Amino acid sequence: MIDIFVISISNPLLIGIYENDKLIKQIKQEGKTSDILPLLFDDILKTYSNISGLYFVNAPGSYMAIKVSYIFLKTLSISKNIPLYASSGFNFNDNSPIKALGKKYFINENGTIKVDFLDNDIKIHDFKLPNNLNKKLFDEKNTLPEYNLPAV
């Protein structure tokens, strides 16, 4: 079976195609999620007909990218009857801070996400698609986008 994993909360957008939980193809694409996600999935759906799961990062990061990804993948999930699963972005960048707004970053401290400026000695890691898809990191019940910024 084929699973598709989307990381859209930063540039470039990453899509991993997994067969039996092993990464068989990686797609990296710069651009706006709203522009490139439908085009990439058009090709993916033409190539892979036996998709058994859709996986994506639902927080934290670019709110627009998260919303677009959620709406697109949820629509695909419903229309094709494919389960949708979500996970935190911290699981795919070595728990590194994630760009928030301006010069602030989302920081995961013992499971609590705070928004703050970075110390000079903190290293930021890029997002990576895992070689093996660990489905225990994903949740099927809580797939809604999570917004971690306080209201203005």
C-alpha positions as CSV (number, residue, x, y, z in Angstrom):
1,M,0.0,0.0,0.0
2,I,1.0,3.6,-0.6
3,D,1.0,6.4,1.9
4,I,1.5,10.1,1.2
5,F,3.1,12.5,3.7
6,V,3.0,16.3,3.2
7,I,5.1,18.8,5.1
8,S,3.8,22.2,3.9
9,I,4.7,24.5,6.9
10,S,7.9,25.7,5.4
11,N,9.6,26.2,2.0
12,P,10.3,24.0,0.2
13,L,7.1,21.9,0.4
14,L,8.0,18.3,1.0
15,I,6.0,15.3,-0.1
16,G,7.0,11.7,0.7
17,I,5.6,8.7,-1.0
18,Y,5.9,5.6,1.1
19,E,5.4,2.0,0.2
20,N,5.0,-0.4,3.1
21,D,6.2,2.5,5.3
22,K,9.5,3.0,3.4
23,L,10.2,6.2,1.5
24,I,10.3,5.4,-2.2
25,K,10.0,8.9,-3.6
26,Q,10.6,12.4,-2.3
27,I,9.2,15.6,-3.9
28,K,10.6,19.0,-3.0
29,Q,8.9,22.1,-4.5
30,E,9.4,25.8,-3.8
31,G,6.3,28.0,-4.1
32,K,2.9,28.7,-2.5
33,T,1.2,25.6,-1.2
34,S,-2.1,26.7,-2.8
35,D,-0.4,26.8,-6.2
36,I,1.7,23.7,-6.1
37,L,-0.1,21.2,-3.9
38,P,-3.0,20.5,-6.5
39,L,-0.5,20.2,-9.3
40,L,1.7,17.8,-7.5
41,F,-1.2,15.7,-6.3
42,D,-2.6,15.6,-9.9
43,D,0.6,13.7,-10.9
44,I,0.6,11.6,-7.7
45,L,-2.9,10.4,-8.2
46,K,-2.3,9.5,-11.8
47,T,0.8,7.5,-10.8
48,Y,-0.4,5.8,-7.6
49,S,-4.0,4.4,-7.5
50,N,-3.7,2.4,-4.2
51,I,-3.2,5.2,-1.7
52,S,-4.1,3.9,1.8
53,G,-3.3,7.0,3.9
54,L,-2.8,10.7,3.8
55,Y,-0.4,12.2,6.4
56,F,0.4,15.9,7.0
57,V,1.9,18.3,9.5
58,N,-0.9,20.4,11.1
59,A,1.2,22.6,13.4
60,P,3.0,24.8,14.1
61,G,4.1,27.0,11.1
62,S,2.6,29.0,8.3
63,Y,-1.1,29.2,9.1
64,M,-2.1,29.7,5.4
65,A,-0.1,26.6,4.3
66,I,-1.6,24.6,7.1
67,K,-5.1,25.7,6.3
68,V,-4.7,25.1,2.5
69,S,-3.1,21.7,3.1
70,Y,-5.9,20.7,5.6
71,I,-8.7,21.7,3.3
72,F,-7.1,20.1,0.2
73,L,-6.2,16.8,2.0
74,K,-9.5,16.6,3.9
75,T,-11.4,17.0,0.6
76,L,-9.2,14.4,-1.0
77,S,-9.7,12.1,2.1
78,I,-13.5,12.4,1.9
79,S,-13.8,12.2,-1.9
80,K,-11.5,9.2,-2.3
81,N,-12.3,7.6,1.1
82,I,-8.7,7.7,2.3
83,P,-8.0,8.2,6.0
84,L,-6.2,11.5,7.0
85,Y,-3.7,11.7,9.8
86,A,-1.8,14.6,11.3
87,S,1.3,15.2,13.4
88,S,3.4,18.1,14.9
89,G,6.1,19.6,12.8
90,F,8.5,19.2,15.7
91,N,8.6,15.5,14.9
92,F,10.3,16.1,11.6
93,N,12.9,18.8,12.3
94,D,14.7,17.3,15.3
95,N,12.5,19.4,17.7
96,S,14.0,22.6,16.4
97,P,12.3,26.0,16.6
98,I,9.9,26.7,13.8
99,K,9.4,30.1,12.2
100,A,6.3,31.9,13.6
101,L,5.8,35.6,12.9
102,G,8.4,38.3,12.3
103,K,11.5,37.3,14.3
104,K,9.6,35.0,16.7
105,Y,9.7,31.2,16.6
106,F,7.6,28.4,17.9
107,I,9.6,26.5,20.6
108,N,8.6,23.2,22.0
109,E,9.5,22.9,25.7
110,N,8.4,19.6,27.2
111,G,5.3,19.3,25.0
112,T,4.3,23.0,25.6
113,I,4.6,25.3,22.6
114,K,5.6,28.8,23.3
115,V,6.3,31.7,20.9
116,D,9.5,33.7,21.6
117,F,12.6,35.1,20.2
118,L,15.6,32.8,19.7
119,D,18.7,32.7,21.8
120,N,21.8,33.2,19.6
121,D,23.1,29.7,20.3
122,I,20.0,27.8,19.1
123,K,20.4,25.9,15.8
124,I,17.5,25.6,13.5
125,H,17.1,22.3,11.6
126,D,15.4,21.8,8.2
127,F,12.4,19.6,7.9
128,K,13.1,16.1,6.7
129,L,11.0,13.3,5.4
130,P,11.8,10.2,7.4
131,N,13.1,7.1,5.6
132,N,10.5,5.1,7.5
133,L,7.0,6.4,8.2
134,N,6.3,6.0,11.9
135,K,2.5,6.0,12.0
136,K,2.6,6.2,15.9
137,L,3.5,9.9,15.5
138,F,0.2,10.6,13.7
139,D,-3.4,11.1,14.9
140,E,-6.5,10.4,12.9
141,K,-8.9,12.1,15.4
142,N,-7.1,15.5,15.8
143,T,-6.4,16.5,12.2
144,L,-7.7,20.1,12.4
145,P,-5.0,22.8,12.1
146,E,-3.6,23.9,15.4
147,Y,-3.1,27.6,15.8
148,N,-0.5,28.4,18.5
149,L,-0.3,32.2,18.3
150,P,-2.3,34.2,20.8
151,A,-5.1,36.4,19.5
152,V,-4.1,40.0,18.7
